[in-house]
Amino acid sequence: MTDLAMTPDGRIVATGSSASGTLTVARFHADGSLDPTFGDNGRATSRIGEAEVLAVAVQPDHQIVVAGQRDQEFFLLRYRINGKHDRFAGRAFRYAAVAVATLRLVR
């Protein structure tokens, strides 16, 4: 696990990456049980290759933004409220170093 965030309704979001290059975002209810309405039984994954997850933040509309770094370049990925990867946002956010720094400050 790399980082945690809270949703506006009190759910817990955890994120991290594995040595195999998979980024995982998990959403939990306040009691610690996985939220089955998010992703695949509470988890959403994306292949990111050799990258590092730096931070996670939850927007007021419950969408989740994950910031990371790969080959000295920053990236942001956004997941919709249902855990689906927002691919359009990923392209729009690419190389957004200022946004990564903002995520760290907001937490």
N, CA, C and O atoms as a printed pandas DataFrame, in Angstrom:
     atom_number atom_name residue_name chain_id  residue_number  x_coord  y_coord  z_coord
0              1         N          MET        A               1    0.846   -1.173    0.000
1              2        CA          MET        A               1    0.000    0.000    0.000
2              3         C          MET        A               1    0.892    1.237    0.000
3              4         O          MET        A               1    1.889    1.305    0.720
4              5         N          THR        A               2    0.516    2.201   -0.814
5              6        CA          THR        A               2    1.296    3.426   -0.930
6              7         C          THR        A               2    0.623    4.599   -0.242
7              8         O          THR        A               2    1.287    5.396    0.421
8              9         N          ASP        A               3   -0.706    4.712   -0.394
9             10        CA          ASP        A               3   -1.386    5.883    0.145
10            11         C          ASP        A               3   -2.844    5.556    0.435
11            12         O          ASP        A               3   -3.405    4.603   -0.104
12            13         N          LEU        A               4   -3.445    6.371    1.301
13            14        CA          LEU        A               4   -4.851    6.255    1.680
14            15         C          LEU        A               4   -5.544    7.589    1.510
15            16         O          LEU        A               4   -4.917    8.644    1.614
16            17         N          ALA        A               5   -6.849    7.541    1.247
17            18        CA          ALA        A               5   -7.670    8.756    1.173
18            19         C          ALA        A               5   -9.078    8.386    1.628
19            20         O          ALA        A               5   -9.448    7.212    1.640
20            21         N          MET        A               6   -9.853    9.392    1.999
21            22        CA          MET        A               6  -11.243    9.194    2.399
22            23         C          MET        A               6  -12.158    9.822    1.364
23            24         O          MET        A               6  -11.867   10.891    0.826
24            25         N          THR        A               7  -13.265    9.148    1.092
25            26        CA          THR        A               7  -14.279    9.711    0.206
26            27         C          THR        A               7  -15.171   10.640    1.020
27            28         O          THR        A               7  -15.175   10.565    2.249
28            29         N          PRO        A               8  -15.923   11.509    0.360
29            30        CA          PRO        A               8  -16.810   12.418    1.104
30            31         C          PRO        A               8  -17.827   11.700    1.992
31            32         O          PRO        A               8  -18.301   12.272    2.974
32            33         N          ASP        A               9  -18.167   10.446    1.654
33            34        CA          ASP        A               9  -19.136    9.711    2.466
34            35         C          ASP        A               9  -18.484    8.744    3.452
35            36         O          ASP        A               9  -19.168    7.890    4.015
36            37         N          GLY        A              10  -17.166    8.865    3.673
37            38        CA          GLY        A              10  -16.489    8.097    4.715
38            39         C          GLY        A              10  -15.897    6.768    4.299
39            40         O          GLY        A              10  -15.424    6.025    5.159
40            41         N          ARG        A              11  -15.902    6.438    3.033
41            42        CA          ARG        A              11  -15.247    5.207    2.581
42            43         C          ARG        A              11  -13.739    5.448    2.505
43            44         O          ARG        A              11  -13.283    6.587    2.406
44            45         N          ILE        A              12  -12.994    4.379    2.551
45            46        CA          ILE        A              12  -11.536    4.450    2.559
46            47         C          ILE        A              12  -11.015    3.954    1.210
47            48         O          ILE        A              12  -11.449    2.915    0.712
48            49         N          VAL        A              13  -10.084    4.705    0.625
49            50        CA          VAL        A              13   -9.456    4.330   -0.642
50            51         C          VAL        A              13   -7.977    4.069   -0.366
51            52         O          VAL        A              13   -7.286    4.897    0.229
52            53         N          ALA        A              14   -7.504    2.902   -0.810
53            54        CA          ALA        A              14   -6.089    2.547   -0.675
54            55         C          ALA        A              14   -5.532    2.275   -2.059
55            56         O          ALA        A              14   -6.234    1.759   -2.928
56            57         N          THR        A              15   -4.268    2.624   -2.262
57            58        CA          THR        A              15   -3.643    2.381   -3.559
58            59         C          THR        A              15   -2.205    1.918   -3.378
59            60         O          THR        A              15   -1.570    2.176   -2.356
60            61         N          GLY        A              16   -1.719    1.238   -4.384
61            62        CA          GLY        A              16   -0.348    0.766   -4.377
62            63         C          GLY        A              16   -0.026    0.107   -5.698
63            64         O          GLY        A              16   -0.898   -0.040   -6.554
64            65         N          SER        A              17    1.228   -0.293   -5.869
65            66        CA          SER        A              17    1.628   -0.973   -7.097
66            67         C          SER        A              17    2.477   -2.176   -6.728
67            68         O          SER        A              17    3.072   -2.235   -5.652
68            69         N          SER        A              18    2.519   -3.134   -7.645
69            70        CA          SER        A              18    3.270   -4.361   -7.413
70            71         C          SER        A              18    4.519   -4.395   -8.279
71            72         O          SER        A              18    4.661   -3.603   -9.211
72            73         N          ALA        A              19    5.412   -5.308   -7.968
73            74        CA          ALA        A              19    6.634   -5.466   -8.756
74            75         C          ALA        A              19    6.318   -5.908  -10.185
75            76         O          ALA        A              19    7.126   -5.702  -11.090
76            77         N          SER        A              20    5.154   -6.510  -10.389
77            78        CA          SER        A              20    4.777   -6.959  -11.729
78            79         C          SER        A              20    4.210   -5.838  -12.588
79            80         O          SER        A              20    3.867   -6.068  -13.747
80            81         N          GLY        A              21    4.104   -4.623  -12.038
81            82        CA          GLY        A              21    3.648   -3.478  -12.815
82            83         C          GLY        A              21    2.154   -3.238  -12.793
83            84         O          GLY        A              21    1.616   -2.614  -13.708
84            85         N          THR        A              22    1.478   -3.716  -11.773
85            86        CA          THR        A              22    0.039   -3.517  -11.658
86            87         C          THR        A              22   -0.262   -2.518  -10.553
87            88         O          THR        A              22    0.180   -2.678   -9.415
88            89         N          LEU        A              23   -1.018   -1.491  -10.900
89            90        CA          LEU        A              23   -1.495   -0.517   -9.917
90            91         C          LEU        A              23   -2.860   -1.008   -9.436
91            92         O          LEU        A              23   -3.711   -1.372  -10.246
92            93         N          THR        A              24   -3.067   -1.017   -8.121
93            94        CA          THR        A              24   -4.343   -1.438   -7.560
94            95         C          THR        A              24   -4.930   -0.314   -6.724
95            96         O          THR        A              24   -4.241    0.299   -5.909
96            97         N          VAL        A              25   -6.215   -0.054   -6.939
97            98        CA          VAL        A              25   -6.980    0.872   -6.117
98            99         C          VAL        A              25   -8.082    0.046   -5.476
99           100         O          VAL        A              25   -8.828   -0.644   -6.170
100          101         N          ALA        A              26   -8.188    0.113   -4.161
101          102        CA          ALA        A              26   -9.232   -0.614   -3.444
102          103         C          ALA        A              26  -10.072    0.384   -2.656
103          104         O          ALA        A              26   -9.549    1.356   -2.109
104          105         N          ARG        A              27  -11.386    0.134   -2.603
105          106        CA          ARG        A              27  -12.259    1.007   -1.811
106          107         C          ARG        A              27  -12.963    0.152   -0.769
107          108         O          ARG        A              27  -13.510   -0.910   -1.065
108          109         N          PHE        A              28  -12.929    0.658    0.474
109          110        CA          PHE        A              28  -13.477   -0.055    1.612
110          111         C          PHE        A              28  -14.605    0.753    2.254
111          112         O          PHE        A              28  -14.613    1.983    2.208
112          113         N          HIS        A              29  -15.549    0.040    2.849
113          114        CA          HIS        A              29  -16.551    0.694    3.687
114          115         C          HIS        A              29  -15.862    1.128    4.977
115          116         O          HIS        A              29  -14.742    0.699    5.255
116          117         N          ALA        A              30  -16.511    1.961    5.755
117          118        CA          ALA        A              30  -15.937    2.454    7.011
118          119         C          ALA        A              30  -15.611    1.309    7.976
119          120         O          ALA        A              30  -14.721    1.443    8.816
120          121         N          ASP        A              31  -16.335    0.176    7.860
121          122        CA          ASP        A              31  -16.078   -0.964    8.752
122          123         C          ASP        A              31  -14.901   -1.828    8.290
123          124         O          ASP        A              31  -14.576   -2.824    8.936
124          125         N          GLY        A              32  -14.254   -1.450    7.165
125          126        CA          GLY        A              32  -13.093   -2.171    6.671
126          127         C          GLY        A              32  -13.388   -3.227    5.625
127          128         O          GLY        A              32  -12.456   -3.816    5.078
128          129         N          SER        A              33  -14.651   -3.488    5.329
129          130        CA          SER        A              33  -14.987   -4.476    4.301
130          131         C          SER        A              33  -14.861   -3.842    2.919
131          132         O          SER        A              33  -15.132   -2.653    2.746
132          133         N          LEU        A              34  -14.446   -4.647    1.933
133          134        CA          LEU        A              34  -14.333   -4.149    0.568
134          135         C          LEU        A              34  -15.698   -3.714    0.055
135          136         O          LEU        A              34  -16.715   -4.339    0.359
136          137         N          ASP        A              35  -15.713   -2.638   -0.726
137          138        CA          ASP        A              35  -16.948   -2.117   -1.314
138          139         C          ASP        A              35  -17.168   -2.813   -2.657
139          140         O          ASP        A              35  -16.483   -2.487   -3.627
140          141         N          PRO        A              36  -18.113   -3.771   -2.742
141          142        CA          PRO        A              36  -18.296   -4.539   -3.976
142          143         C          PRO        A              36  -18.847   -3.719   -5.145
143          144         O          PRO        A              36  -18.865   -4.209   -6.274
144          145         N          THR        A              37  -19.293   -2.493   -4.903
145          146        CA          THR        A              37  -19.795   -1.650   -5.993
146          147         C          THR        A              37  -18.667   -0.936   -6.731
147          148         O          THR        A              37  -18.915   -0.242   -7.717
148          149         N          PHE        A              38  -17.438   -1.101   -6.264
149          150        CA          PHE        A              38  -16.279   -0.458   -6.873
150          151         C          PHE        A              38  -15.446   -1.500   -7.607
151          152         O          PHE        A              38  -15.054   -2.508   -7.019
152          153         N          GLY        A              39  -15.176   -1.264   -8.883
153          154        CA          GLY        A              39  -14.309   -2.145   -9.657
154          155         C          GLY        A              39  -14.776   -3.582   -9.652
155          156         O          GLY        A              39  -15.968   -3.861   -9.779
156          157         N          ASP        A              40  -13.823   -4.501   -9.502
157          158        CA          ASP        A              40  -14.091   -5.932   -9.451
158          159         C          ASP        A              40  -14.081   -6.371   -7.990
159          160         O          ASP        A              40  -13.030   -6.692   -7.435
160          161         N          ASN        A              41  -15.263   -6.383   -7.375
161          162        CA          ASN        A              41  -15.408   -6.757   -5.957
162          163         C          ASN        A              41  -14.567   -5.894   -5.020
163          164         O          ASN        A              41  -13.970   -6.399   -4.069
164          165         N          GLY        A              42  -14.525   -4.589   -5.294
165          166        CA          GLY        A              42  -13.837   -3.660   -4.406
166          167         C          GLY        A              42  -12.478   -3.205   -4.878
167          168         O          GLY        A              42  -11.874   -2.328   -4.260
168          169         N          ARG        A              43  -11.976   -3.781   -5.963
169          170        CA          ARG        A              43  -10.645   -3.435   -6.454
170          171         C          ARG        A              43  -10.683   -3.080   -7.933
171          172         O          ARG        A              43  -11.428   -3.678   -8.709
172          173         N          ALA        A              44   -9.868   -2.099   -8.313
173          174        CA          ALA        A              44   -9.667   -1.741   -9.720
174          175         C          ALA        A              44   -8.167   -1.802   -9.977
175          176         O          ALA        A              44   -7.371   -1.383   -9.136
176          177         N          THR        A              45   -7.783   -2.325  -11.138
177          178        CA          THR        A              45   -6.360   -2.443  -11.456
178          179         C          THR        A              45   -6.063   -1.844  -12.819
179          180         O          THR        A              45   -6.923   -1.782  -13.698
180          181         N          SER        A              46   -4.821   -1.404  -12.970
181          182        CA          SER        A              46   -4.317   -0.886  -14.247
182          183         C          SER        A              46   -2.871   -1.335  -14.393
183          184         O          SER        A              46   -2.124   -1.365  -13.415
184          185         N          ARG        A              47   -2.480   -1.680  -15.596
185          186        CA          ARG        A              47   -1.078   -2.019  -15.872
186          187         C          ARG        A              47   -0.313   -0.709  -16.071
187          188         O          ARG        A              47   -0.653    0.091  -16.943
188          189         N          ILE        A              48    0.718   -0.501  -15.259
189          190        CA          ILE        A              48    1.485    0.743  -15.347
190          191         C          ILE        A              48    2.967    0.497  -15.609
191          192         O          ILE        A              48    3.732    1.453  -15.737
192          193         N          GLY        A              49    3.379   -0.733  -15.688
193          194        CA          GLY        A              49    4.787   -1.034  -15.914
194          195         C          GLY        A              49    5.623   -0.673  -14.693
195          196         O          GLY        A              49    5.123   -0.654  -13.568
196          197         N          GLU        A              50    6.873   -0.395  -14.922
197          198        CA          GLU        A              50    7.775   -0.049  -13.825
198          199         C          GLU        A              50    7.541    1.396  -13.425
199          200         O          GLU        A              50    8.191    2.310  -13.932
200          201         N          ALA        A              51    6.617    1.587  -12.520
201          202        CA          ALA        A              51    6.248    2.930  -12.080
202          203         C          ALA        A              51    6.014    2.919  -10.579
203          204         O          ALA        A              51    5.826    1.866   -9.969
204          205         N          GLU        A              52    6.031    4.078  -10.012
205          206        CA          GLU        A              52    5.826    4.250   -8.577
206          207         C          GLU        A              52    4.567    5.074   -8.339
207          208         O          GLU        A              52    4.391    6.138   -8.933
208          209         N          VAL        A              53    3.705    4.584   -7.480
209          210        CA          VAL        A              53    2.529    5.345   -7.070
210          211         C          VAL        A              53    2.964    6.299   -5.965
211          212         O          VAL        A              53    3.600    5.887   -4.995
212          213         N          LEU        A              54    2.618    7.584   -6.116
213          214        CA          LEU        A              54    3.032    8.597   -5.150
214          215         C          LEU        A              54    1.913    9.028   -4.208
215          216         O          LEU        A              54    2.151    9.231   -3.018
216          217         N          ALA        A              55    0.694    9.170   -4.731
217          218        CA          ALA        A              55   -0.382    9.717   -3.907
218          219         C          ALA        A              55   -1.736    9.362   -4.506
219          220         O          ALA        A              55   -1.844    9.035   -5.687
220          221         N          VAL        A              56   -2.761    9.432   -3.669
221          222        CA          VAL        A              56   -4.136    9.248   -4.118
222          223         C          VAL        A              56   -4.976   10.359   -3.500
223          224         O          VAL        A              56   -4.736   10.776   -2.367
224          225         N          ALA        A              57   -5.956   10.831   -4.252
225          226        CA          ALA        A              57   -6.876   11.856   -3.751
226          227         C          ALA        A              57   -8.270   11.530   -4.282
227          228         O          ALA        A              57   -8.419   10.939   -5.351
228          229         N          VAL        A              58   -9.282   11.925   -3.520
229          230        CA          VAL        A              58  -10.663   11.724   -3.945
230          231         C          VAL        A              58  -11.276   13.085   -4.218
231          232         O          VAL        A              58  -11.262   13.969   -3.362
232          233         N          GLN        A              59  -11.814   13.244   -5.421
233          234        CA          GLN        A              59  -12.458   14.501   -5.786
234          235         C          GLN        A              59  -13.822   14.601   -5.093
235          236         O          GLN        A              59  -14.361   13.586   -4.652
236          237         N          PRO        A              60  -14.385   15.814   -4.993
237          238        CA          PRO        A              60  -15.702   15.978   -4.351
238          239         C          PRO        A              60  -16.805   15.130   -4.998
239          240         O          PRO        A              60  -17.783   14.776   -4.340
240          241         N          ASP        A              61  -16.646   14.803   -6.293
241          242        CA          ASP        A              61  -17.646   13.970   -6.980
242          243         C          ASP        A              61  -17.337   12.476   -6.842
243          244         O          ASP        A              61  -17.905   11.662   -7.570
244          245         N          HIS        A              62  -16.442   12.107   -5.915
245          246        CA          HIS        A              62  -16.076   10.736   -5.567
246          247         C          HIS        A              62  -15.145   10.061   -6.573
247          248         O          HIS        A              62  -14.803    8.894   -6.384
248          249         N          GLN        A              63  -14.728   10.742   -7.624
249          250        CA          GLN        A              63  -13.771   10.149   -8.544
250          251         C          GLN        A              63  -12.399   10.144   -7.884
251          252         O          GLN        A              63  -12.057   11.048   -7.122
252          253         N          ILE        A              64  -11.629    9.124   -8.184
253          254        CA          ILE        A              64  -10.342    8.908   -7.528
254          255         C          ILE        A              64   -9.216    9.242   -8.497
255          256         O          ILE        A              64   -9.226    8.801   -9.647
256          257         N          VAL        A              65   -8.248   10.022   -8.030
257          258        CA          VAL        A              65   -7.087   10.396   -8.843
258          259         C          VAL        A              65   -5.838    9.814   -8.183
259          260         O          VAL        A              65   -5.574   10.042   -7.003
260          261         N          VAL        A              66   -5.082    9.060   -8.973
261          262        CA          VAL        A              66   -3.835    8.455   -8.502
262          263         C          VAL        A              66   -2.677    9.116   -9.240
263          264         O          VAL        A              66   -2.685    9.216  -10.467
264          265         N          ALA        A              67   -1.694    9.560   -8.489
265          266        CA          ALA        A              67   -0.509   10.192   -9.070
266          267         C          ALA        A              67    0.671    9.242   -8.954
267          268         O          ALA        A              67    0.818    8.532   -7.959
268          269         N          GLY        A              68    1.508    9.236   -9.982
269          270        CA          GLY        A              68    2.673    8.377   -9.961
270          271         C          GLY        A              68    3.804    8.933  -10.790
271          272         O          GLY        A              68    3.710   10.012  -11.375
272          273         N          GLN        A              69    4.883    8.161  -10.824
273          274        CA          GLN        A              69    6.074    8.569  -11.557
274          275         C          GLN        A              69    6.639    7.355  -12.287
275          276         O          GLN        A              69    6.725    6.261  -11.730
276          277         N          ARG        A              70    7.025    7.571  -13.551
277          278        CA          ARG        A              70    7.645    6.516  -14.350
278          279         C          ARG        A              70    8.727    7.169  -15.206
279          280         O          ARG        A              70    8.460    8.134  -15.922
280          281         N          ASP        A              71    9.920    6.653  -15.130
281          282        CA          ASP        A              71   11.033    7.177  -15.932
282          283         C          ASP        A              71   11.160    8.693  -15.814
283          284         O          ASP        A              71   11.311    9.379  -16.826
284          285         N          GLN        A              72   11.103    9.211  -14.624
285          286        CA          GLN        A              72   11.231   10.637  -14.319
286          287         C          GLN        A              72   10.146   11.489  -14.944
287          288         O          GLN        A              72   10.321   12.699  -15.093
288          289         N          GLU        A              73    9.029   10.883  -15.312
289          290        CA          GLU        A              73    7.863   11.617  -15.798
290          291         C          GLU        A              73    6.694   11.303  -14.871
291          292         O          GLU        A              73    6.561   10.178  -14.389
292          293         N          PHE        A              74    5.865   12.281  -14.630
293          294        CA          PHE        A              74    4.716   12.108  -13.765
294          295         C          PHE        A              74    3.488   11.718  -14.572
295          296         O          PHE        A              74    3.367   12.058  -15.749
296          297         N          PHE        A              75    2.587   11.006  -13.929
297          298        CA          PHE        A              75    1.319   10.675  -14.564
298          299         C          PHE        A              75    0.199   10.721  -13.531
299          300         O          PHE        A              75    0.438   10.579  -12.332
300          301         N          LEU        A              76   -0.999   10.916  -14.002
301          302        CA          LEU        A              76   -2.204   10.856  -13.181
302          303         C          LEU        A              76   -3.192    9.919  -13.862
303          304         O          LEU        A              76   -3.358    9.953  -15.081
304          305         N          LEU        A              77   -3.833    9.100  -13.078
305          306        CA          LEU        A              77   -4.905    8.244  -13.568
306          307         C          LEU        A              77   -6.150    8.569  -12.757
307          308         O          LEU        A              77   -6.071    8.814  -11.554
308          309         N          ARG        A              78   -7.299    8.569  -13.422
309          310        CA          ARG        A              78   -8.543    8.832  -12.685
310          311         C          ARG        A              78   -9.469    7.635  -12.855
311          312         O          ARG        A              78   -9.584    7.052  -13.933
312          313         N          TYR        A              79  -10.121    7.292  -11.755
313          314        CA          TYR        A              79  -11.100    6.208  -11.735
314          315         C          TYR        A              79  -12.462    6.786  -11.401
315          316         O          TYR        A              79  -12.607    7.614  -10.502
316          317         N          ARG        A              80  -13.449    6.333  -12.143
317          318        CA          ARG        A              80  -14.821    6.789  -11.912
318          319         C          ARG        A              80  -15.350    6.205  -10.609
319          320         O          ARG        A              80  -14.712    5.343  -10.005
320          321         N          ILE        A              81  -16.501    6.668  -10.184
321          322        CA          ILE        A              81  -17.095    6.235   -8.927
322          323         C          ILE        A              81  -17.330    4.723   -8.891
323          324         O          ILE        A              81  -17.358    4.129   -7.813
324          325         N          ASN        A              82  -17.499    4.098  -10.058
325          326        CA          ASN        A              82  -17.730    2.654  -10.114
326          327         C          ASN        A              82  -16.433    1.854  -10.247
327          328         O          ASN        A              82  -16.473    0.626  -10.322
328          329         N          GLY        A              83  -15.281    2.536  -10.277
329          330        CA          GLY        A              83  -13.989    1.863  -10.365
330          331         C          GLY        A              83  -13.456    1.694  -11.771
331          332         O          GLY        A              83  -12.361    1.163  -11.954
332          333         N          LYS        A              84  -14.201    2.130  -12.763
333          334        CA          LYS        A              84  -13.722    2.055  -14.146
334          335         C          LYS        A              84  -12.677    3.147  -14.378
335          336         O          LYS        A              84  -12.832    4.280  -13.922
336          337         N          HIS        A              85  -11.614    2.787  -15.092
337          338        CA          HIS        A              85  -10.559    3.743  -15.412
338          339         C          HIS        A              85  -11.092    4.776  -16.393
339          340         O          HIS        A              85  -11.655    4.416  -17.427
340          341         N          ASP        A              86  -10.922    6.043  -16.084
341          342        CA          ASP        A              86  -11.337    7.133  -16.967
342          343         C          ASP        A              86  -10.189    7.388  -17.940
343          344         O          ASP        A              86   -9.322    8.219  -17.672
344          345         N          ARG        A              87  -10.181    6.685  -19.055
345          346        CA          ARG        A              87   -9.054    6.743  -20.000
346          347         C          ARG        A              87   -8.840    8.124  -20.599
347          348         O          ARG        A              87   -7.700    8.511  -20.855
348          349         N          PHE        A              88   -9.890    8.858  -20.822
349          350        CA          PHE        A              88   -9.749   10.212  -21.361
350          351         C          PHE        A              88   -8.968   11.088  -20.388
351          352         O          PHE        A              88   -8.077   11.834  -20.794
352          353         N          ALA        A              89   -9.300   10.998  -19.117
353          354        CA          ALA        A              89   -8.607   11.810  -18.111
354          355         C          ALA        A              89   -7.136   11.435  -18.032
355          356         O          ALA        A              89   -6.294   12.310  -17.823
356          357         N          GLY        A              90   -6.802   10.156  -18.192
357          358        CA          GLY        A              90   -5.407    9.727  -18.131
358          359         C          GLY        A              90   -4.557   10.412  -19.180
359          360         O          GLY        A              90   -3.430   10.819  -18.896
360          361         N          ARG        A              91   -5.081   10.544  -20.387
361          362        CA          ARG        A              91   -4.331   11.241  -21.434
362          363         C          ARG        A              91   -4.244   12.734  -21.134
363          364         O          ARG        A              91   -3.204   13.358  -21.347
364          365         N          ALA        A              92   -5.325   13.293  -20.645
365          366        CA          ALA        A              92   -5.345   14.734  -20.369
366          367         C          ALA        A              92   -4.411   15.088  -19.219
367          368         O          ALA        A              92   -3.830   16.173  -19.211
368          369         N          PHE        A              93   -4.256   14.181  -18.240
369          370        CA          PHE        A              93   -3.453   14.459  -17.052
370          371         C          PHE        A              93   -1.974   14.138  -17.216
371          372         O          PHE        A              93   -1.171   14.519  -16.365
372          373         N          ARG        A              94   -1.602   13.465  -18.263
373          374        CA          ARG        A              94   -0.222   12.984  -18.400
374          375         C          ARG        A              94    0.792   14.112  -18.256
375          376         O          ARG        A              94    0.587   15.214  -18.765
376          377         N          TYR        A              95    1.875   13.828  -17.564
377          378        CA          TYR        A              95    2.974   14.772  -17.335
378          379         C          TYR        A              95    2.547   15.982  -16.502
379          380         O          TYR        A              95    3.084   17.074  -16.689
380          381         N          ALA        A              96    1.628   15.815  -15.621
381          382        CA          ALA        A              96    1.115   16.932  -14.819
382          383         C          ALA        A              96    1.840   17.012  -13.483
383          384         O          ALA        A              96    1.269   16.678  -12.445
384          385         N          ALA        A              97    3.078   17.445  -13.503
385          386        CA          ALA        A              97    3.891   17.501  -12.288
386          387         C          ALA        A              97    3.296   18.432  -11.247
387          388         O          ALA        A              97    3.368   18.134  -10.054
388          389         N          VAL        A              98    2.720   19.533  -11.652
389          390        CA          VAL        A              98    2.119   20.477  -10.715
390          391         C          VAL        A              98    0.952   19.820   -9.982
391          392         O          VAL        A              98    0.778   20.040   -8.783
392          393         N          ALA        A              99    0.162   19.029  -10.673
393          394        CA          ALA        A              99   -0.963   18.346  -10.047
394          395         C          ALA        A              99   -0.495   17.334   -9.015
395          396         O          ALA        A              99   -1.137   17.180   -7.976
396          397         N          VAL        A             100    0.603   16.642   -9.273
397          398        CA          VAL        A             100    1.149   15.693   -8.308
398          399         C          VAL        A             100    1.537   16.426   -7.033
399          400         O          VAL        A             100    1.214   15.979   -5.933
400          401         N          ALA        A             101    2.216   17.530   -7.177
401          402        CA          ALA        A             101    2.615   18.307   -6.005
402          403         C          ALA        A             101    1.384   18.805   -5.252
403          404         O          ALA        A             101    1.381   18.817   -4.021
404          405         N          THR        A             102    0.353   19.210   -5.962
405          406        CA          THR        A             102   -0.888   19.674   -5.332
406          407         C          THR        A             102   -1.539   18.560   -4.540
407          408         O          THR        A             102   -2.007   18.793   -3.426
408          409         N          LEU        A             103   -1.580   17.345   -5.090
409          410        CA          LEU        A             103   -2.167   16.218   -4.372
410          411         C          LEU        A             103   -1.456   15.990   -3.041
411          412         O          LEU        A             103   -2.097   15.707   -2.029
412          413         N          ARG        A             104   -0.147   16.113   -3.048
413          414        CA          ARG        A             104    0.601   15.906   -1.796
414          415         C          ARG        A             104    0.275   17.006   -0.780
415          416         O          ARG        A             104    0.191   16.730    0.417
416          417         N          LEU        A             105    0.094   18.227   -1.233
417          418        CA          LEU        A             105   -0.197   19.328   -0.319
418          419         C          LEU        A             105   -1.615   19.272    0.239
419          420         O          LEU        A             105   -1.842   19.621    1.397
420          421         N          VAL        A             106   -2.571   18.835   -0.583
421          422        CA          VAL        A             106   -3.972   18.815   -0.170
422          423         C          VAL        A             106   -4.199   17.786    0.919
423          424         O          VAL        A             106   -5.011   18.013    1.816
424          425         N          ARG        A             107   -3.513   16.677    0.865
425          426        CA          ARG        A             107   -3.725   15.614    1.839
426          427         C          ARG        A             107   -3.420   16.093    3.194
427          428         O          ARG        A             107   -3.539   15.337    4.158
